Amino acid sequence: MLTLALAPWAIGILGAYALVSLVAFISMAADKHAASRGARRTPERTLHLLELLGGWPGSLAAQRLLRHKNRDVRYQIVFWLVVAAHGAFWVGAAWWLRR
């Protein structure tokens, strides 16, 4: 059996990502619902802020499962820049911790 031991700080970071991802997914779902009814929408700035705070996995899941914001080129550019920034941060953090 494979066991994965994580430091308490790593569990906290993963928990934060999961929580913000859930909020991002719900926000995307609410925005899609509002769009279908012609109601007031969630600003893209808010959606991107949630992604930047760690909610990009939830946003990606919503884009794929709900088919929301997946054709908006401008939105996708900013989204993937946020994902790349997260990737670069974690690569840099891993490098810094290993030196």
C-alpha positions in Angstrom: 0.0 0.0 0.0 1.3 3.4 -0.9 1.2 6.0 1.8 1.9 9.7 1.2 3.2 11.7 4.2 2.8 15.4 3.9 4.1 18.1 6.1 1.4 20.0 8.0 2.1 23.2 5.9 1.6 21.2 2.7 -1.7 19.9 3.9 -2.8 23.4 4.7 -1.8 24.6 1.2 -3.7 21.8 -0.5 -6.7 22.5 1.7 -6.6 26.2 0.7 -6.4 25.2 -2.9 -9.3 22.9 -2.5 -11.4 25.5 -0.7 -10.7 28.3 -3.1 -11.3 25.9 -6.0 -14.7 25.0 -4.6 -15.6 28.7 -4.4 -14.3 29.3 -7.9 -16.3 26.4 -9.3 -19.5 27.6 -7.6 -18.8 31.2 -8.8 -18.4 29.9 -12.4 -21.6 27.9 -12.1 -23.5 30.9 -10.7 -22.1 33.1 -13.6 -23.3 30.5 -16.2 -26.7 30.4 -14.6 -26.9 34.2 -14.5 -25.8 34.3 -18.2 -28.6 31.9 -19.2 -31.2 34.0 -17.4 -29.9 37.4 -18.6 -29.2 38.3 -15.0 -26.3 40.2 -13.4 -23.1 38.3 -14.0 -20.0 37.7 -11.9 -17.3 40.1 -13.1 -14.4 38.4 -14.9 -12.1 40.2 -12.6 -13.6 38.3 -9.7 -13.3 35.0 -11.4 -9.7 35.7 -12.3 -8.9 36.8 -8.7 -10.3 33.5 -7.4 -8.0 31.7 -9.9 -5.0 33.7 -8.8 -5.8 32.9 -5.1 -5.5 29.2 -5.9 -8.9 28.4 -7.4 -7.7 27.7 -10.9 -8.3 23.9 -10.6 -12.0 24.5 -9.7 -12.3 27.1 -12.5 -10.8 24.6 -15.0 -13.2 21.9 -13.8 -16.1 24.3 -14.3 -14.9 25.3 -17.7 -14.8 21.7 -18.8 -17.8 20.3 -17.0 -20.1 23.3 -17.4 -18.7 24.4 -20.8 -18.5 28.0 -19.4 -15.9 30.6 -20.6 -14.1 27.9 -22.7 -14.6 29.9 -25.9 -13.8 33.3 -24.6 -10.3 33.8 -26.0 -9.4 36.8 -23.8 -10.6 35.0 -20.7 -8.6 31.9 -21.6 -5.4 33.9 -22.2 -5.6 35.4 -18.7 -6.7 32.0 -17.2 -3.7 30.2 -18.7 -1.3 33.0 -17.6 -2.6 32.5 -14.0 -2.0 28.7 -14.3 1.5 29.3 -15.6 2.2 31.8 -12.8 1.2 29.1 -10.3 3.3 26.5 -12.0 6.3 28.9 -12.0 5.8 29.7 -8.4 5.8 26.1 -7.3 8.8 25.2 -9.5 10.7 28.1 -7.9 9.5 27.2 -4.4 10.7 23.5 -4.9 14.0 24.7 -6.3 14.5 27.1 -3.3 13.6 24.4 -0.7 16.0 21.9 -2.3 19.1 24.2 -2.3 
